[in-house]
């Protein structure tokens, strides 16, 4: 039999591979759906503001205000963040399912040996 670790890696890779096209659909939908677009703009502006402030502080500059991105740049950045978050969430869920499955398997083995 194949060990569980390679199966976990293959399974995670397969799920991530399937998740990427779904994330791309999400990014495309953000351009056409007003509510999703609004969410992406908010996420994009938030991430931009925080990353600029962190970078400037790291460089030793004080910054009080960050110029907002234009709407299409904010939508793009927000959609990228949502897409990557979706892929990451799928990956984490895959690992958690595998850990749960392994734990159940170990419990069954323990019950048999008692």
N, C-alpha and C positions, 0 to 999 in steps of 0.2 A: 504493500500500500504506500501511497505517497504521503509524506509527512504533512502536517497541518500548516506549517509555516509557508511553504511554497504555494499551497492552495490559497492561503490568505492573501499572499502577494498577487497571485493571478486573479483572484476574485476582486480584490480592491482595484487592480488595474482595469479589469473589465467594466466595473461599475463606473470608475472615473472616466473611462473612454466613452461610455454611454452618457454620462452626465455632461460632458463638454458640448455636444450638439444641443442639449437642452438649455445649457447656459447661453449658448449663442442665440437660440430662439428668444430667450428672455431679453437679451440685448437688443434684438431686432424689434421685439414687441414694445420696448420702452420708447421707441421713436414714434409709434402710432397711437398708443393708448394714453390718454391724458393723465389718469391717476397714477399709472406706473411711471410715466414721464416725470410727474411731480415728485414722486418718491425718489427717483433716480437723481433729479436735480438737487433735492435736499441732501441726499447721501453724498453726492459729488461735491457740493459746496462745503459740507461739514468736513469731509476727508481732506479737501484742499486746504481749508483754513487751518486745521490741526497740523497737517504735514508741513505747511509753510512756517507756522509758528515754531514747531519743533526744530526744523532745519535752521531757522534764523537764530534761535536760542543756542543751538549747538555751535553755530559760527560766532557766537558772542554778541549778537545784535539784539536790541530790544525792539519788539514790534507790537504795536497796539491794534493795528487794523490791517486786514488782508483784503486785497482787491478781489471781489468775487469773480468766478469764471463766467464766461458767456454761457448762455443756456445750453447750446449744443455740446460744449466741452463738459459742462456739469452733468448732462445726461449721459454722455459717453463714460465719464469717470464713475458715476454712480452705477451705471449698468455693468461696467467691468467689475466693480466691487461686489455687486449682487451676484453676478455670474460666478466669480471666484468663491464667494461665500457659499453658493449652492454646491459647487464642486467639493469644497472643503467639508461641508456638512454631510454630503453623500459619503465621502471617504471616512469620516468619523463614524457615521452610522454603520458602515460596513464593518469597521473594526469592532465596534461595540457588539454587533450581532455575532461576529465570530468569537469574541471573548465569552459572550453569554452561552453560545453553543458549546464551546469548550468546557465551560464550567458545568453545564448540564451533563455533558459526556463524563466528566470526572466524577460527578455525583452518582451517576449510574454505575460506573466502575467500582466506586467505593461501596455502594449498596450491595453489589454482587459479591464482593470479597468478605463481607461481614457475616 
